[in-house]
Amino acid sequence: MVPPPTTCWLCGRPLGRKIEQHHPLPKSRGGRETVAVHPICHRAIHTAFTNAELAQPSVAAAVATDPRLTKFLTWIADKPPDFHAPTARRTK
């Protein structure tokens, strides 16, 4: 049996009480694998990227280093595991 993850797939911080499962390859595009993320990190991913973008292998492999998330990742780095704040809506 595989032990549950202890860190967030996106930010690398320890996981808290609330954990969400993110499909790196969107379910709508045939993805089955999931990774554990904080709720705020999950929202940040889906605010920054569309499912069509996440379905592209080059984007999926570089989500954590994409310029659209670097400011968020710097800001969240020192927050406690169960930290929550409103996430901005996607701009079109």
C-alpha positions as CSV (number, residue, x, y, z in Angstrom):
1,M,0.0,0.0,0.0
2,V,1.3,3.4,-1.0
3,P,1.4,6.0,1.9
4,P,-0.6,9.1,1.3
5,P,1.3,12.2,0.1
6,T,2.5,14.6,2.8
7,T,3.2,17.6,0.5
8,C,1.2,19.6,-2.0
9,W,2.0,18.7,-5.7
10,L,2.0,22.4,-6.7
11,C,3.6,24.4,-3.8
12,G,5.5,21.7,-1.9
13,R,4.2,22.8,1.5
14,P,2.9,20.2,4.0
15,L,-0.7,19.3,3.4
16,G,-3.3,20.2,6.0
17,R,-6.7,18.9,7.0
18,K,-8.3,19.7,3.7
19,I,-6.9,18.1,0.7
20,E,-8.2,18.1,-2.9
21,Q,-7.3,15.9,-5.8
22,H,-6.2,17.5,-9.0
23,H,-6.0,15.8,-12.4
24,P,-2.7,17.0,-14.0
25,L,-4.2,15.8,-17.3
26,P,-7.8,17.0,-17.0
27,K,-10.5,14.3,-16.6
28,S,-12.3,15.9,-19.6
29,R,-9.2,15.0,-21.7
30,G,-9.0,11.4,-20.4
31,G,-6.8,12.0,-17.3
32,R,-7.2,9.4,-14.5
33,E,-4.2,10.1,-12.3
34,T,-4.7,12.5,-9.4
35,V,-2.3,14.4,-7.2
36,A,-2.9,15.9,-3.7
37,V,-3.1,19.7,-3.5
38,H,-4.3,22.4,-1.1
39,P,-7.7,23.8,-2.0
40,I,-6.1,27.2,-2.6
41,C,-3.5,25.7,-4.9
42,H,-6.1,23.8,-6.8
43,R,-8.1,27.0,-7.4
44,A,-4.9,28.9,-8.4
45,I,-4.2,26.2,-11.1
46,H,-7.7,26.4,-12.6
47,T,-7.7,30.2,-12.4
48,A,-4.4,30.4,-14.4
49,F,-5.0,27.6,-16.9
50,T,-7.8,26.3,-19.0
51,N,-8.4,22.5,-19.3
52,A,-7.2,22.8,-22.9
53,E,-3.9,24.3,-21.7
54,L,-3.5,21.7,-19.0
55,A,-4.0,18.9,-21.6
56,Q,-0.8,20.1,-23.4
57,P,2.2,18.0,-22.1
58,S,4.5,21.0,-22.2
59,V,2.2,23.0,-19.9
60,A,1.3,20.2,-17.6
61,A,4.9,19.4,-16.9
62,A,5.8,23.1,-16.1
63,V,2.7,24.3,-14.1
64,A,4.8,25.1,-11.0
65,T,7.3,27.1,-13.0
66,D,4.9,29.0,-15.2
67,P,5.0,32.8,-14.9
68,R,1.3,32.8,-14.3
69,L,1.8,31.1,-10.9
70,T,5.2,32.3,-9.7
71,K,3.8,35.3,-7.8
72,F,1.2,33.1,-6.2
73,L,3.8,30.4,-5.2
74,T,6.1,33.1,-3.7
75,W,3.2,34.5,-1.7
76,I,1.9,31.2,-0.4
77,A,5.3,29.8,0.5
78,D,5.2,30.8,4.2
79,K,1.5,30.3,4.8
80,P,0.3,27.5,7.1
81,P,-1.1,24.3,5.5
82,D,-4.7,25.1,6.0
83,F,-4.5,28.8,4.9
84,H,-7.3,30.0,2.8
85,A,-8.0,33.2,0.9
86,P,-10.3,34.2,-2.0
87,T,-8.8,33.4,-5.4
88,A,-9.1,35.9,-8.2
89,R,-11.2,35.0,-11.1
90,R,-9.7,34.2,-14.4
91,T,-9.2,37.2,-16.7
92,K,-10.1,36.8,-20.3
